[in-house]
């Protein structure tokens, strides 16, 4: 994973808004904090590769969900420039406490 990628990033998608729910009729976006490699490995152990980024709130509640896979994970600079840093990949359920979303690193 890239420990040089920090801060907040935005995940966007048409996926479900809750685990097992229906797909969204509108495009949704949520800002989530990028977490450290060590914190991510506490949740997923050896499933995390160097090409992955993890993000989410420790308490859960906001995350990508089923149907969002393949969608963009974007970070915006202070100057307002958006950079695609990842692609929605997988996670344990949706917005589960202590289980961040996992993204394939692109930047």
Rosetta blueprint (number, residue, H / E / L):
1 X L
2 X L
3 X L
4 X L
5 X L
6 X L
7 X L
8 X E
9 X E
10 X E
11 X E
12 X E
13 X E
14 X L
15 X L
16 X E
17 X L
18 X L
19 X L
20 X L
21 X L
22 X L
23 X E
24 X L
25 X L
26 X L
27 X L
28 X E
29 X E
30 X E
31 X E
32 X E
33 X E
34 X E
35 X L
36 X L
37 X H
38 X H
39 X H
40 X H
41 X H
42 X H
43 X H
44 X H
45 X H
46 X H
47 X H
48 X L
49 X L
50 X L
51 X L
52 X E
53 X E
54 X E
55 X E
56 X L
57 X L
58 X L
59 X L
60 X L
61 X L
62 X L
63 X L
64 X L
65 X L
66 X L
67 X L
68 X L
69 X L
70 X L
71 X L
72 X E
73 X E
74 X E
75 X E
76 X E
77 X L
78 X L
79 X L
80 X L
81 X L
82 X E
83 X E
84 X E
85 X E
86 X E
87 X E
88 X E
89 X E
90 X E
91 X L
92 X L
93 X L
94 X L
95 X L
96 X L
97 X L
98 X L
99 X L
100 X L
101 X E
102 X E
103 X E
104 X E
105 X E
106 X L
107 X L
